[in-house]
Amino acid sequence: MELHILEHSLKVASIEKEGIEICTHGLIKLAFLASKTRCKFFSLTETPEDYTIIVDEEGFKELPQSNLISVADSTWLALNVVSGGGSASSSQPIGVTKIAKSVIAPLADHNISVFMVSTYQTDFILVRERDLPMVMHTLSSEFTLFRVVNGETVAAHNLGISNGFVKPKLVPRPIIHPLSSPSNMFCVTSLDPDTLPSVATLLMDVMFYSGGSKEVGASGEDSSHIRFFSFSLIEGYISLVMDEQTAQRFPNNVLFTSASGELWKMVRIGGQPLGFDECGIVAQISEPLATADIPAYYISTFKFDHALVPEENIQSVIRALRTESTAQ
């Protein structure tokens, strides 16, 4: 297996709901006019609390300065696991499950905090730039390491952590944060970038105008229905996560769907904002899912984490995770 360290230097930021208007111009440019920018990594996720943006340094220049935007203090790097020999077979686990034990758990054992972004195409593990030497040392026995430099993939040289390296004592990882499961069912999908102009108006409405405060409580009897929408444009590939009702607004044959038309349920992690310094949250969730061989997508946001699992597995997932949380 290969682990690629991408060349993007990333910022992670939160845009308050009332601040989205001053950011809309820049965000539209990043999402729909990417050729007018030098941005290669852009992800925007709306939750009930805020918008989380993950963007490279070129893209960050498109955002205004505002006290309604909070920026995490670190620069982050994206890691990507690549199966040797090309595309993954359809029988392989989807999403974070396939890297839970080989990447997520070892990093947690070494107290390295990660920020996860699963997309329709792949999974990105974000680590702080300052943690890269320890990341490389931790994973070098399991993976062949490569760095992307000026678009070229080259062998990565270990950054010299050997002296004083202590093998960590492995400890159980009980789930310590509250879990909830909204009533929405979600689609994880994509579309051909060439078709983006044909649905740009609809996407802008979904991203910036049809959510927010007017939707709070709109579901009436269904208070567990939440606002969640994610759009990523990373190295030319588009990924979308939206609930079933939003997906139905799109014209037929625009969104990619799996042959099974699979829908996903969400497990939301956190009662209070999680912060960036606590280690092991992704591992707490992904390891039990990997053990049970349940595929999952995982999307970290500025305040909370979100795992998406197949609809038919949600009850067994909740039981398994709650068993972990009571094992502490």
SVG drawing of the C-alpha trace seen along z (x, -y; Angstrom):
<svg xmlns="http://www.w3.org/2000/svg" viewBox="-45 -41 64 49">
<polyline fill="none" stroke="black" stroke-width="0.4" points="0.0,0.0 1.1,-3.5 0.6,-6.6 0.7,-9.9 1.4,-13.2 -0.2,-15.8 1.4,-19.1 -1.5,-21.3 -1.0,-23.4 -4.5,-23.6 -6.5,-25.9 -9.5,-24.8 -12.0,-27.5 -15.5,-28.0 -17.8,-30.6 -20.7,-31.6 -24.1,-31.3 -24.6,-35.1 -21.2,-35.5 -22.0,-33.4 -23.2,-36.4 -19.9,-38.2 -18.1,-35.0 -20.6,-34.0 -18.7,-35.7 -15.4,-34.0 -17.0,-30.6 -18.9,-30.7 -15.6,-31.5 -13.9,-28.5 -16.8,-26.1 -17.9,-27.1 -15.1,-29.2 -12.1,-27.1 -10.3,-27.9 -10.2,-31.6 -8.3,-30.6 -5.2,-28.5 -7.1,-26.6 -6.8,-22.8 -8.4,-21.7 -11.7,-23.1 -14.4,-21.6 -17.4,-23.3 -19.7,-21.6 -22.8,-23.2 -24.0,-21.8 -26.7,-23.3 -24.0,-25.3 -21.8,-26.8 -20.0,-26.2 -16.7,-24.4 -14.3,-25.3 -11.1,-23.4 -9.1,-25.1 -5.5,-25.5 -3.6,-28.7 -4.5,-29.9 -8.2,-29.4 -7.9,-31.0 -7.0,-34.3 -10.5,-34.4 -12.1,-34.8 -12.5,-38.1 -11.1,-38.9 -13.9,-38.9 -14.5,-38.2 -17.3,-35.9 -14.6,-33.5 -12.6,-31.4 -9.4,-29.8 -7.7,-26.8 -4.2,-27.9 -2.3,-25.1 -1.5,-24.4 -2.7,-21.0 -1.5,-18.5 -3.6,-15.9 -2.7,-12.2 -4.2,-9.8 -3.9,-6.0 -3.6,-4.5 -4.0,-0.8 -1.2,0.7 -2.2,1.5 -4.8,-1.2 -8.5,-1.4 -10.1,0.4 -12.3,3.4 -15.9,3.1 -15.5,5.8 -13.2,3.7 -14.6,1.7 -15.7,-1.8 -14.3,-4.9 -12.6,-5.2 -13.2,-1.6 -10.4,-0.3 -7.8,-2.6 -9.0,-2.5 -6.5,0.1 -3.6,-0.8 -3.6,-4.6 -6.2,-6.0 -5.4,-3.8 -1.6,-4.1 -1.8,-7.8 -4.1,-7.9 -1.7,-5.6 1.0,-8.2 -1.3,-11.1 -1.5,-12.6 -4.7,-14.5 -6.4,-13.9 -9.2,-15.6 -11.0,-13.4 -12.6,-14.2 -14.2,-11.3 -15.4,-12.0 -17.2,-10.0 -13.8,-9.2 -11.5,-8.7 -10.5,-9.6 -8.2,-12.4 -6.6,-12.2 -5.5,-15.7 -2.6,-16.1 -0.9,-19.2 2.2,-20.1 4.3,-20.1 3.3,-16.5 4.5,-15.2 7.8,-13.8 6.0,-11.7 3.3,-10.7 5.9,-9.4 7.8,-7.5 4.6,-6.0 3.3,-4.8 6.5,-4.0 6.5,-0.3 3.0,0.2 3.2,-1.9 5.5,-3.0 5.6,-6.8 5.4,-9.3 5.2,-13.1 3.6,-15.0 5.9,-17.9 4.9,-20.2 2.4,-17.6 5.0,-14.8 4.9,-11.8 8.3,-11.2 9.6,-9.0 9.3,-10.6 12.4,-10.5 11.8,-9.9 12.3,-13.2 14.7,-11.7 12.7,-10.8 14.6,-7.8 16.3,-8.8 14.0,-8.8 11.1,-7.2 9.1,-5.3 6.7,-2.6 3.3,-3.7 1.5,-1.6 -1.7,-0.6 -4.8,-1.3 -8.5,-0.8 -10.3,-3.6 -13.8,-3.9 -16.1,-6.4 -16.4,-9.4 -18.5,-11.8 -22.3,-11.7 -23.7,-10.1 -26.9,-11.0 -28.4,-9.9 -30.5,-12.4 -33.6,-11.1 -32.3,-12.2 -31.1,-9.7 -28.1,-10.8 -26.6,-10.3 -22.9,-10.4 -22.5,-11.2 -20.7,-13.1 -21.2,-14.7 -19.2,-15.3 -17.5,-18.7 -18.7,-19.4 -22.3,-19.3 -21.6,-21.7 -22.7,-24.8 -26.1,-23.2 -26.9,-22.9 -24.9,-25.8 -28.0,-27.9 -29.5,-25.0 -26.3,-24.2 -25.9,-27.8 -29.4,-27.8 -28.8,-24.6 -25.4,-25.8 -26.2,-29.4 -29.9,-30.2 -32.2,-27.3 -30.9,-26.4 -30.0,-28.4 -32.3,-29.9 -35.6,-29.6 -35.2,-25.8 -34.8,-25.5 -37.9,-23.7 -39.4,-23.7 -39.7,-19.9 -42.3,-20.3 -42.9,-16.9 -39.4,-15.7 -37.0,-17.7 -34.2,-15.2 -33.9,-16.2 -30.7,-18.3 -29.2,-20.6 -26.1,-18.9 -24.7,-19.5 -21.1,-19.0 -19.5,-20.1 -15.9,-19.3 -13.8,-20.1 -10.5,-18.5 -8.0,-18.1 -10.8,-18.3 -13.1,-15.8 -16.5,-16.8 -18.0,-15.1 -21.4,-15.8 -23.1,-14.7 -26.7,-15.7 -29.9,-14.3 -32.4,-12.4 -34.8,-15.3 -32.1,-17.7 -30.9,-15.0 -34.5,-14.8 -34.2,-18.5 -31.5,-17.6 -32.4,-16.6 -32.3,-12.9 -29.0,-11.5 -26.9,-14.4 -25.8,-12.9 -23.8,-9.7 -25.5,-6.9 -24.3,-3.4 -26.1,-0.5 -27.8,0.2 -28.9,-3.4 -27.6,-3.1 -28.7,-5.6 -26.6,-6.4 -27.5,-7.2 -25.5,-9.6 -23.9,-9.2 -23.1,-12.6 -20.3,-12.7 -20.1,-15.3 -22.3,-17.2 -20.1,-20.2 -17.6,-21.4 -14.8,-18.9 -11.8,-21.1 -8.7,-20.2 -6.3,-19.0 -8.1,-15.8 -6.6,-12.7 -8.4,-9.4 -12.0,-10.5 -11.9,-9.2 -10.3,-6.0 -12.9,-5.5 -15.6,-5.4 -13.8,-3.8 -12.2,-0.9 -15.5,0.8 -16.9,0.3 -13.8,1.9 -14.1,4.8 -17.7,5.3 -16.8,4.8 -19.3,2.0 -18.3,-0.6 -18.4,-4.2 -17.6,-7.7 -16.3,-10.1 -16.5,-13.9 -14.9,-16.1 -16.1,-19.6 -14.9,-22.5 -17.2,-21.7 -18.4,-18.1 -17.6,-14.8 -20.0,-12.8 -19.9,-9.2 -22.1,-7.9 -23.0,-4.2 -25.4,-2.2 -29.0,-2.7 -29.5,1.0 -26.6,1.0 -27.6,-2.0 -29.1,-0.1 -26.3,2.4 -23.8,-0.5 -25.5,-2.5 -25.5,0.6 -21.8,1.4 -20.7,-2.2 -22.8,-2.6 -21.3,0.7 -17.9,-0.9 -19.0,-4.0 -20.1,-2.0 -17.0,0.0 -14.9,-2.8"/>
</svg>
